[in-house]
Every structure is written in structure tokens, then in C-alpha cells.
Amino acid sequence: MAEHNFDRRSIPAGAVIGACTVNGWSLRTLDWAPGGDPRGTMLVLGGRGDFLEKYIEPICHWHSQGWHIASFDWRGQGGSGRLTRNPLVGHINDLLIMINDLAAIWSELTLRTPGPHVVVAHSMGGHLALRALVEHRIDPVAAVLVAPMLGLNADPLPPRVAAFVASIMARICSPERPAWRSNERPSLGISRQKLLTHSLERYADEIWWGETHPELVLGPPSWQWLRAAYRSTLGSFAPGRLEGVEVPSLLLCADHDRLVRPRAIHEAAARMPDALLVRFGAEAAHELLREADPVRHRVFAEIDMFLKERAPRP
């Protein structure tokens, strides 16, 4: 895979950081049109706690191929404001709120930008994108789901037991109360960096952005976020729903992922009528788009090949 000159610690020249009001909420956006004939338009969606700057490297890669790139910070995180008094707590009452935001962004994007239109979505973004496909809220010609949050890894608790605990805690505590003190999940004796990526330099990039722009940083989820996430992951993909997703889809899974359930990704890919599953072993952690180069190069090669075949240049 060819490398391109860019700085992971600065917004690329030409990329426009702006804002739009969606369903009464201001969302921070990125829009970056290519200089020449566009390859199409790609909407890049991050995960829980992410912000636009974490994806500068993949955005630059796809922009260099001629894609018109669009992205935004999800409601309640990054530069799109907070939903709690404590700005470090990730909170949402219902993930449907975020899907409504996504649908509105998608509708506007497809009207003003060239096709083909595709979506590339990581983790929570992958969950929301797949729900939006199931519910016919977006209509890309192809979808790429990177380590999608189709099930939360609650080990050692079974998911339904963890969901019950989250529901009880959201009722007896303040729903906005953080479910734990820090990290992406309770420690389990592993550092946050090792949960996310083997790339020390890319992890350091995220820390640098957080230190220089602390307003972008988000900490642990609230009990209500967990309750909503379990409700959505356990209830949104009932028998017959994934089987109706006709959009060609690529699912990339890190089989040693400690944040989302790899088995849920395997099962989803098997149920979808036009899905390709690509699996990674112990060499890969959750953030496949921000992994060490050997993994990252394969990830980009798989995505680029898939889009070349399923979303060809017009």
C-alpha cells in the first residue's frame, strides 16, 4: 500500500471543519472534497468516545484515492457537545437518537455530493450503521464495518446478565453516573493502549490530541449508555432482520478484541446475504484502522479491494 505525506497531528489542508444542526443539536463535521474528478463520496463514522482527529490517517488515505470524505463527531462526544453535566461521561438515553442523526446527515450528504456513496464505520459507528441499514434509514451502495459493536464484550459475565446489571444500575443510580472510573471498560489487568492498538505511535497521537484539545476527550460511559447499548445490541438484529440487508458489506473483525464480541460479528456476517468477513488474529486489537503497519496495511488493502469491486468509479 502506498504511503502519502501527511501529519497525523494536524487537520489536512483543504479539509473543512464545520458544524451543522441536526434534529436540534449542533454536530461538528468534516468535509473534504477531492481536487479532481471525484471517485465518489465516503462517510466515515467513528466509535464511542472518538473524535474526527483520530481518523486523519485513513481519511487522508481515501482522499488520496479521489474520495470526497465526510465525517462528524457523534452527539455527546468529540466537538459535538455533551449530554451530561460531567463532560467526561459518555451518555445517551437511546441509540435511536444517534441513528436519527446519522439518517439526517446521510440524506443531506447524498443530495449535495457525487456518488457512489459508501459508509465506513468503526465500532459503535458500525453498530449504528448496520442498524440504519436494517431499518432502511441509509442506502449506501456498499458498507464497511470495522470491528463493529454488534455485541459488547462483558466477560466474565454473559451479555444478558451484564445487560440486566446495567439496567438495574441505571434505575437505582443516576442514569448519568459513570459505569466505571476510566478506560474503555474495567481494567481486567490490561492497559487501555493494549485494548485499542499495538501501535504505540498512533496511541500517542490520540493522547496528544487530548492534551492539546481537552474539550474533545471523553471518559467512561454512563450506566444509561450501557443500558441503551445492550438493549440495541441484543434486540436490534432479531431473526429475519440481518437477512434483509441487501447492501454489499465488508465486516472486519479482530478475533482477540476485548471490547466487542467477535462471535457476534461472525454470526452477523453469516446471516447477511451479501457480506464478506475478514478476520484478524492476535496481531490485532480493536482499532483496526489505527493498528501497527502490518495489520493496518492489510486492513486498507481489504477495504480498497472491496470498494473497487462493489462501489466502482462511475
Solvent accessible surface area in square Angstrom, and as a share of the most:
residue,aa,sasa,rsa
1,M,87,0.39
2,A,70,0.54
3,E,100,0.45
4,H,72,0.32
5,N,162,0.83
6,F,68,0.28
7,D,79,0.41
8,R,60,0.22
9,R,84,0.31
10,S,47,0.30
11,I,56,0.28
12,P,21,0.13
13,A,100,0.78
14,G,57,0.55
15,A,14,0.11
16,V,95,0.55
17,I,61,0.31
18,G,30,0.28
19,A,74,0.57
20,C,45,0.27
21,T,103,0.60
22,V,11,0.07
23,N,92,0.47
24,G,71,0.68
25,W,66,0.23
26,S,64,0.41
27,L,1,0.00
28,R,39,0.14
29,T,25,0.15
30,L,3,0.02
31,D,34,0.18
32,W,25,0.09
33,A,56,0.43
34,P,22,0.14
35,G,88,0.85
36,G,58,0.55
37,D,111,0.58
38,P,39,0.25
39,R,23,0.08
40,G,0,0.00
41,T,1,0.01
42,M,0,0.00
43,L,1,0.00
44,V,3,0.01
45,L,1,0.01
46,G,8,0.08
47,G,2,0.02
48,R,34,0.12
49,G,15,0.14
50,D,10,0.05
51,F,9,0.04
52,L,4,0.02
53,E,8,0.04
54,K,12,0.05
55,Y,8,0.03
56,I,3,0.02
57,E,10,0.05
58,P,0,0.00
59,I,2,0.01
60,C,9,0.05
61,H,10,0.04
62,W,0,0.00
63,H,32,0.14
64,S,57,0.37
65,Q,67,0.30
66,G,13,0.12
67,W,2,0.01
68,H,16,0.07
69,I,0,0.00
70,A,6,0.05
71,S,9,0.06
72,F,5,0.02
73,D,3,0.02
74,W,3,0.01
75,R,26,0.10
76,G,4,0.04
77,Q,4,0.02
78,G,2,0.02
79,G,34,0.33
80,S,2,0.01
81,G,35,0.34
82,R,46,0.17
83,L,48,0.24
84,T,18,0.10
85,R,214,0.78
86,N,72,0.37
87,P,75,0.47
88,L,90,0.45
89,V,4,0.02
90,G,2,0.02
91,H,17,0.07
92,I,2,0.01
93,N,91,0.47
94,D,54,0.28
95,L,0,0.00
96,L,71,0.35
97,I,54,0.28
98,M,4,0.02
99,I,0,0.00
100,N,50,0.26
101,D,0,0.00
102,L,0,0.00
103,A,13,0.10
104,A,38,0.29
105,I,17,0.09
106,W,7,0.02
107,S,61,0.39
108,E,87,0.39
109,L,2,0.01
110,T,42,0.24
111,L,156,0.78
112,R,123,0.45
113,T,12,0.07
114,P,53,0.34
115,G,32,0.30
116,P,22,0.14
117,H,25,0.11
118,V,0,0.00
119,V,0,0.00
120,V,0,0.00
121,A,0,0.00
122,H,6,0.03
123,S,11,0.07
124,M,0,0.00
125,G,0,0.00
126,G,0,0.00
127,H,0,0.00
128,L,0,0.00
129,A,0,0.00
130,L,0,0.00
131,R,27,0.10
132,A,0,0.00
133,L,7,0.04
134,V,16,0.09
135,E,47,0.21
136,H,150,0.67
137,R,86,0.31
138,I,9,0.04
139,D,106,0.55
140,P,5,0.03
141,V,66,0.38
142,A,0,0.00
143,A,0,0.00
144,V,0,0.00
145,L,0,0.00
146,V,0,0.00
147,A,0,0.00
148,P,0,0.00
149,M,8,0.04
150,L,9,0.04
151,G,5,0.05
152,L,18,0.09
153,N,23,0.12
154,A,17,0.13
155,D,86,0.44
156,P,122,0.77
157,L,77,0.38
158,P,74,0.47
159,P,36,0.23
160,R,163,0.60
161,V,68,0.39
162,A,10,0.07
163,A,19,0.15
164,F,135,0.56
165,V,59,0.34
166,A,1,0.01
167,S,23,0.15
168,I,62,0.32
169,M,46,0.20
170,A,4,0.03
171,R,163,0.60
172,I,124,0.63
173,C,25,0.15
174,S,56,0.36
175,P,60,0.38
176,E,54,0.24
177,R,130,0.47
178,P,49,0.31
179,A,15,0.12
180,W,51,0.18
181,R,231,0.84
182,S,72,0.47
183,N,34,0.17
184,E,35,0.16
185,R,20,0.07
186,P,63,0.40
187,S,64,0.41
188,L,87,0.43
189,G,80,0.77
190,I,32,0.16
191,S,54,0.35
192,R,60,0.22
193,Q,31,0.14
194,K,125,0.53
195,L,3,0.01
196,L,5,0.02
197,T,1,0.00
198,H,92,0.41
199,S,3,0.02
200,L,120,0.60
201,E,89,0.40
202,R,9,0.03
203,Y,38,0.14
204,A,41,0.32
205,D,11,0.06
206,E,16,0.07
207,I,69,0.35
208,W,80,0.28
209,W,12,0.04
210,G,11,0.11
211,E,130,0.58
212,T,64,0.37
213,H,71,0.32
214,P,88,0.56
215,E,106,0.48
216,L,6,0.03
217,V,54,0.31
218,L,23,0.11
219,G,18,0.17
220,P,10,0.07
221,P,2,0.01
222,S,0,0.00
223,W,35,0.12
224,Q,16,0.07
225,W,11,0.04
226,L,11,0.06
227,R,55,0.20
228,A,2,0.01
229,A,0,0.00
230,Y,14,0.05
231,R,116,0.42
232,S,6,0.04
233,T,11,0.06
234,L,58,0.29
235,G,48,0.46
236,S,8,0.05
237,F,24,0.10
238,A,46,0.35
239,P,126,0.79
240,G,52,0.50
241,R,87,0.32
242,L,3,0.02
243,E,78,0.35
244,G,40,0.39
245,V,5,0.03
246,E,143,0.64
247,V,28,0.16
248,P,24,0.15
249,S,0,0.00
250,L,0,0.00
251,L,0,0.00
252,L,0,0.00
253,C,0,0.00
254,A,0,0.00
255,D,43,0.22
256,H,114,0.51
257,D,6,0.03
258,R,113,0.41
259,L,28,0.14
260,V,4,0.02
261,R,65,0.24
262,P,22,0.14
263,R,158,0.58
264,A,12,0.10
265,I,1,0.00
266,H,43,0.19
267,E,79,0.35
268,A,5,0.04
269,A,11,0.08
270,A,90,0.70
271,R,74,0.27
272,M,10,0.04
273,P,82,0.52
274,D,44,0.23
275,A,32,0.25
276,L,90,0.45
277,L,52,0.26
278,V,12,0.07
279,R,122,0.45
280,F,5,0.02
281,G,28,0.26
282,A,67,0.52
283,E,85,0.38
284,A,2,0.02
285,A,8,0.06
286,H,7,0.03
287,E,7,0.03
288,L,0,0.00
289,L,3,0.01
290,R,10,0.04
291,E,0,0.00
292,A,29,0.22
293,D,56,0.29
294,P,109,0.69
295,V,8,0.05
296,R,6,0.02
297,H,59,0.26
298,R,100,0.36
299,V,0,0.00
300,F,0,0.00
301,A,48,0.37
302,E,39,0.18
303,I,0,0.00
304,D,30,0.16
305,M,106,0.47
306,F,11,0.05
307,L,3,0.01
308,K,151,0.64
309,E,114,0.51
310,R,93,0.34
311,A,1,0.01
312,P,82,0.51
313,R,114,0.42
314,P,127,0.80
